[in-house]
């Protein structure tokens, strides 16, 4: 009676093939047969040696090179496997399956051009094999050529109607072209063909999210987690869906679970920060937000690793560089913390995104022209550096301390610029002077939800005794507008000029864009119109902003429905006292 520790009986064919090789050392087939059975026995190094012996006997045998490539791939020696497949295909370039395997190796190493060439050969030689087209599609997809990927995947689907992989990849390529409903249909097909494909369920959740069907997204993510319970990316996606549903406690609990599975998941920690900030837990939120610099492709990243990060050390007579990371509005919002660092005795240099912010940044008390540099310019000799958006954590900011730490106005306009814009706008004429911005940057991922189509502004036209001033750049690009707007933005060369224009107005009405931050930083009355699912800094439900005491938040009650928001704005305006 044997037990579990007994070794398996030796394969008698091993000895037989070994004898065959000894008797016929010039027999390539004997060497390869021996190598094959050694591989089956898990004796890879011996199998490799036998294969090398075969090639030594007959260097121009393509099958020997192909078998060598298989062995090298199986043992993780991929670079050598690429050479072996290349040698095999040089000797016999007609084998479509070999081209596919070469393409897979190139693709896994990120050599997308070489992978594409290999899969194109495979598709030409073996056009009815779906894997040739799937491989070709992947090389296009990973290179960002989504239309070409779609074409290849459609060919794979045509050849293999029941392939869940083909359906899934086709869905991905279509989704990358923002055809979400069509992508959804193919993903449903993919999970129907393979209900255990966790990655397809996860992508289904992502497409539902893009379609703003968050309940369905939640269900799809749960299906994915059931099949792959340690995938923290999927767990974090579920948590993000809870955020979109306004269920912040559930979101934070789910992020906690993701981080219990993988405490080093910087992306999950950064996303938990957003949930905490939305909830108003600024201390924990900004602490988590520090993980953002460890997330690959984060726009700020770790660009300045040669300079020590400032963690609150003594900086008297030291130079501290504070640098912008993300949007222009973020920079304007967090310039409020510059005096905090100045008051520590440091010389502060500020790196900003572009020239449009230079004069606004110089308007912060204590900052001179020489203290402002543009991203890409050389830094001065610096002792410490820190992103502007890390300062709230270092200041210990909470909802209760924002105003005492950094109350607007924290931007100062010079008298000459004020006078110039006062002359342009003219004296009071009995009407409210209101600045209006209705669209944000088209590059922002949420711009479609936070911007307002001009036609939805029509209710404002019925409000009497208002002079409307355009605060929108490229105003002429909007085909039509229901309001008669006074447009002086062609005179505004940068945000400083825009600030001077705003300074002369009675109030500003704007969507969530840099104009909202500019008006708030000036201490100007500003009404900010928010989508139902706002950016973290506006939190949920509040009608005021702790960041800007002169700001009123007016929120969508139904997602995507701006008309009712503008009707309320018009009603609020009618209730305002008229200027003298």
Secondary structure as GFF3:
##gff-version 3
##sequence-region A 1 580
A	DSSP	alpha_helix	12	23	.	.	.	ID=ss1
A	DSSP	alpha_helix	28	40	.	.	.	ID=ss2
A	DSSP	alpha_helix	44	57	.	.	.	ID=ss3
A	DSSP	alpha_helix	62	74	.	.	.	ID=ss4
A	DSSP	alpha_helix	78	91	.	.	.	ID=ss5
A	DSSP	alpha_helix	96	108	.	.	.	ID=ss6
A	DSSP	alpha_helix	112	125	.	.	.	ID=ss7
A	DSSP	alpha_helix	130	142	.	.	.	ID=ss8
A	DSSP	alpha_helix	146	159	.	.	.	ID=ss9
A	DSSP	alpha_helix	164	175	.	.	.	ID=ss10
A	DSSP	alpha_helix	180	193	.	.	.	ID=ss11
A	DSSP	alpha_helix	198	210	.	.	.	ID=ss12
A	DSSP	alpha_helix	214	227	.	.	.	ID=ss13
A	DSSP	alpha_helix	232	244	.	.	.	ID=ss14
A	DSSP	alpha_helix	248	261	.	.	.	ID=ss15
A	DSSP	alpha_helix	266	279	.	.	.	ID=ss16
A	DSSP	alpha_helix	282	289	.	.	.	ID=ss17
A	DSSP	three_ten_helix	290	294	.	.	.	ID=ss18
A	DSSP	beta_strand	319	323	.	.	.	ID=ss19
A	DSSP	alpha_helix	328	334	.	.	.	ID=ss20
A	DSSP	three_ten_helix	335	337	.	.	.	ID=ss21
A	DSSP	alpha_helix	338	342	.	.	.	ID=ss22
A	DSSP	beta_strand	347	352	.	.	.	ID=ss23
A	DSSP	three_ten_helix	355	357	.	.	.	ID=ss24
A	DSSP	alpha_helix	358	362	.	.	.	ID=ss25
A	DSSP	three_ten_helix	369	371	.	.	.	ID=ss26
A	DSSP	beta_strand	372	374	.	.	.	ID=ss27
A	DSSP	beta_strand	384	387	.	.	.	ID=ss28
A	DSSP	three_ten_helix	388	390	.	.	.	ID=ss29
A	DSSP	alpha_helix	391	395	.	.	.	ID=ss30
A	DSSP	alpha_helix	402	406	.	.	.	ID=ss31
A	DSSP	alpha_helix	415	425	.	.	.	ID=ss32
A	DSSP	beta_strand	432	437	.	.	.	ID=ss33
A	DSSP	alpha_helix	447	450	.	.	.	ID=ss34
A	DSSP	three_ten_helix	454	457	.	.	.	ID=ss35
A	DSSP	alpha_helix	458	461	.	.	.	ID=ss36
A	DSSP	beta_strand	466	470	.	.	.	ID=ss37
A	DSSP	three_ten_helix	475	477	.	.	.	ID=ss38
A	DSSP	beta_strand	485	486	.	.	.	ID=ss39
A	DSSP	three_ten_helix	489	491	.	.	.	ID=ss40
A	DSSP	alpha_helix	495	503	.	.	.	ID=ss41
A	DSSP	beta_strand	507	511	.	.	.	ID=ss42
A	DSSP	alpha_helix	514	521	.	.	.	ID=ss43
A	DSSP	beta_strand	526	530	.	.	.	ID=ss44
A	DSSP	three_ten_helix	536	538	.	.	.	ID=ss45
A	DSSP	beta_strand	551	555	.	.	.	ID=ss46
A	DSSP	alpha_helix	563	574	.	.	.	ID=ss47
###
